[in-house]
Structure formats: structure tokens, C-alpha cells
Amino acid sequence: MDLSAIQSALRERKLDGWLFYDHHHRDPIAYRLLGLPEKLHVTRRWFYLIPAQGEPQKLAHRVEPKHLDNLPGNKREYSSWQEQHQGLKDMLAGVKKIAMQYSENNQVPLIGLVDAGTVELIRSFGKEIVTSGDLVAQFEATLSAEQIASHFAARDAVDPIMAGAFKFIREKVNNGGTNEYEVQKFILRGFKEANLITDDPPIVGVNVNSGNPHYSPSREGAKPIREGDFVLIDMWAKLDQPGAVYYDITWTGYCGTNPSAEMRKVFSIVRDARDRAVERVQKAVRAGETVRGFEVDDVARGYIAGHGYGEYFTHRTGHSIGQEVHGNGANMDNLETHDERRIVPWTCFSIEPGIYLKDFGVRSEVNVFVGDGEARVTGEVQREIVIIS
């Protein structure tokens, strides 16, 4: 935990403090940001206040009094609920506007971790609670140089595996065919050989299944892949080492030489929506302007809707990427949530608009890294449907 950096960020945002609270590991963000042991045995509530100025304050139960001892600050202890309430009042006496892992109207569920009752309790003391979303993004979603290097190393392994998967399909189709599950297993073997790990198997969807954004094939239900089929592959992986960052991409291909006019049209709309969203981020970063997740989503969604396919774009434009494939930075979202979090330097996220029709679906996913004064796509960019021939 970098106390001085957190306090500086609080002052910059005109906040009086950041209040962390947990009970039975409800808030994993708190453990990561504060550097608390993930396996800490927590059966009683603890509170930790980082004020914008001065010493942090702790409140711990007498049954588990040492849980916060590795953190700086003054400690109070309690046993009864009356003592707990008074201890909270005392530790919050000098603050008014407080950040917590709270999301107004639960707009960002990954941040909305504090229970409603605790929010009510803190408000009953006359305190104003605001979301910690931007603070979490700054101190958890920002990546080190080593982590960015791990993302690029994953890219260098994953991009060839994607190309190899389409080649594998071609070879199999030429020799009797294959199915979604066989392609998925081919990709997973590639991950293992490249020392990559993933939290879930890749998506391989053919024809109607490519129109299901989170489809996953099974051994028993996998659809065959044959000549004339449309294929979507979504894969994500990271190096098998501590602190590694994911790389997450989606490509589409056609088994044959002549995709239908509708396939080409839909792909071009998705591709151009993707590129416009990337350009929105790049222009803002170059100009030193603030850009928020919902604004990027608006660009891609507006372009797709303007071409008559708005109802077929059923998910957000992109998500934060970190040590988890869905990280805690800003998402490119004004559909599922209204994400007002700022896109901050040294963060990574996906741009992946899609159009999902009855017979097939197209998604085109790239990763964007925002550095100091620049934003760039980190891997190979698909420009046309892959001709699997």
C-alpha cells in the first residue's frame, strides 16, 4: 500500500477519506489494495480509514484484534455493537465526504461490495459516501512495466495460436471435418505448450453458436465445422507467473472462399465500430482529455445502431483487463451499466463490439493499453473475415 499516493489521490478528488470495511472476505479489493493476507481468518467486522491528511485509523474486534496490525495508523477495539458504532463515530469525526466500495444504484457491481446496511450506518453519522471506483482503478487496475511486458508476452504466444486454430480447422475440414470442442482442445494444448493459463476455456462457436456471446462447447454437444460454416473464436490467457496480465482477443472466419454478402457487411460494421471506439480513446489521450468508459461505448454502439443493428449488439463494448481477464478498471459500457470511471494511464482494456443474428454472429476484439500520452492496440488487428481455405 502506497499511503502517500492514496492520500494525494484523495486530496486531488476533494475527498476527506477512503473507508475500507470487511466481514468474511466480502471485499477482495480491500485485501489486495491494503496488502492484507488473502487467507486471513475473518469472522468479525473490521474498518480501516485512510484520511486525506494525517494518520490512518483502525477499528478491530477484540476477538481478532491483530488483523490490521501490519497497516499504519491508530487502532481502536470493540466488542459490542454499541462500542462499534461509537468507535466508527470517533474514527470518522474529522471527515465528511468518504469513498467506499460502493456504486450508486449498483451501476458497477464489481465495485458495489459494501452492504446496504453498512452504508446506512455510515450515513446515519452524517457522512456523505461516494464511489471508490476511480480510486480502485488507479490503485488496482494500473499496471507496472513488468505487468505490461507480461501482457505483450502473452500476445506473442496467443496471436500465433489463433492463427494456428484457423489452420487446424482448414486441415480438418479437408479431411472429413472437425467440431467446436476439438478446436477448443487444440487451443488449450497450445496454451499449455506456451506456458499460458486461463480461467475458462476459449469460445469456439460455429454458425448459430457464433451468435451466442458466451457460448461454450462441450464434448457431447459440440457442433461440427464443415465447408461453408462461419466460425467465431474468442481466447484469453496469461503467463503462468505471479502478477501476469491477460491478453484477450476474438476473431471470426469462414470455411471456404466466399462468405455471404451479409457476413461481409456485418463484419465491416463491427470492425469499423471497433476502430472508431479505439480512435475515440486515442484522440482523448493524445489531447490530455478525460475520457470515461460510457463515452467509448457510445461511439461503438452509436455506429452500429446507425447501421440498423443496434438491437443485435447485446453487451458492453469492452472490459478492463488485468491479472483477471475482467479487471477492476473502467469498462467501456453504457448499456449494462453507466460506467463513469475515467480511463487512466497504465491501464488495459478490451474493445469488442458485436452483432449477433439468428444464423451467425460477429465480434471483433482487440486490447488497448493507455500509457503516458498515448493509447495503442497491443496485438494484431483483424481487418477482414479470415478465409479458411
Secondary structure, DSSP 8 states (H G I E B T S, - for coil): --HHHHHHHHHHTT-SEEEEEESTT--HHHHHHHT--TT----S-EEEEEESSS--EEEEETTSTTTTTTS-SEEEEESSHHHHHHHHHHHTTT-SEEEES--GGGSSTTT--S-HHHHHHHHHTT-EEEE-HHHHIIIII---HHHHHHHHHHHHHHHHHHHHHHHHHHHHHTTT-EEHHHHHHHHHHHHHHTTEE-SS--EEEEGGGGGSTT----TTT--EE-TT-EEEEEEEEEESSTT---EEEEEEEEESS---HHHHHHHHHHHHHHHHHHHHHHHHHHHT---BHHHHHHHHHHHHHHTT-GGG--S-SB-EESSSSS-SS--B-SSSS----B--TTEEEEE--EEE-SS-EEE-BEEEEE-SS-EEE-S----S-EEE-
